[in-house]
Amino acid sequence: MTAPEGPVAGEPDEVLDCLGQRCPLPVIALARRLPELPVGAVLRVLADDPAAAVDIPAWCRMRGHDFLGTTGPAHHIRRAR
Amino acid sequence: MIPSPVYLDAATAAPLHPVARQALLAALDDGWADPDRLYASARRARQLLDAAREAAADTLGVRPDELSFTANGTTAAHSAVLGGLAGRRRAGTVLVHSAIEHSAVLHAAERHVAGGGAASEVPVDRLGRLDLDAWSRAVAGPGVALAALIAASHEVGTVQPVEAAAAACADAGVPLYVDAAQTVARMPVPAGWSVLTASARKWGGPPGVGLLVVRKGTRWESPWPADEREAGRVPGTVNLPAVVAAAASLRAAAADAAAEAARLAPLVDRIRARVAAEVPDVEVVGDPERRLPHLVTFSCLYVDGEALLHALDRRGFAVSSGSSCTSSTLRPSHVLEAMGVLSHGNVRVSLHRGTTEADVERFLAELPGIIADLRAQAGVVGL
């Protein structure tokens, strides 16, 4: 089960810089910020910890948000509800 | 007060089986000589080694001349992969393996690829079950020398469809290597494989003994420098006292396997249900039905895996984790990654013949509070 890879159309509404942070910190930062954005907003999380590529899509699945894809260290999430 | 220790990491190493201890002590006095020499003490050692091989082979349902003892489970896995590829080099250079093999198998695959070979990885689904269609296509591809499948995941407990995978291999004329480290002496040995390995410390044997079984007719060639011991499959002298203990405990553990599975599987069911119900934001992973009787894995959202292991250790609980912060490479478990499940805050609990219902109850009673404390300390409550 690999995450969808590739660029996301358009620019995100906000960028969260978690480069250098180890998991679970990027997921915690994502969980704090995404609910503050409007439904439909796209957040780009920059995270280079290898676990982020696994845990950010898993968090989206557990919380019912849309995981849009990953390009390098950039993970894209849309608030779905 | 220091809490009494509860050891819940049998999938790494089970506590020494009493039969193993007894056999080990006896063999230390009786089995120190080299079995290949021509004097009385050597003949005694040879008798012990032959008897151990016959007992282990009988327990697994194979011929004694098909079974070799190795220095540990890892070297058995390396020998299985590299020897299986070497013996079939005229057929091709491709190794097909699942995405959730043990790291010993994956490291042998890396060595093969670095030497000019190729590897083809077959995915699993979210429960950790092999994609059988993808497997069947992969083994039927051109130039496949060997296929490797773990009998049951050592990390999440999902039992793999070995016999169906073996049938696909047979159709393609490809030998199958099965890493049975977690199933030997716990579940029946599946049919259809050509090479099988196991590790004694998983069933309560001593550390430092592995099993390598190569079925008659399999094209397998030792990847090591030549040595006449163990039918030419394993170089160097075996640790005979440990081998004697491994074989004796294998027979004892296999004889009790059905009863132990019937006792432990409901305890694992209880852990799966209670953790999911009583710990918020937890993902219990692995197949709930087709699974090992003694092993359960779960991941706790927002919790640091290393901090969780230390907190559990302070309360006397020994468990392991697939979280990246607990590995020397700082990478998450490739098994959790392949399944697409949460990798942080991960705990693997594995039970053994000494595990009691009271041990499990104490773990279940203390776990929710330990996780709540860690989340409170990290300021992530309510996220």
Interface residues (C-beta under 8 A of the other chain):
Chain A: M1 T2 A3 R22 C23 P24 V27 I28 A31 R32 D49 P50 A51 A53 V54 D55 P57 A58 W59 R61 M62
Chain B: P123 V124 D125 R126 D281 E283 S299 L301 Y302 V303 D304 S323 S324 C325 L330 R331 P332 L336 E337 A338 M339 G340 V341 L342 S343 H344 G345 A378 V380 L383
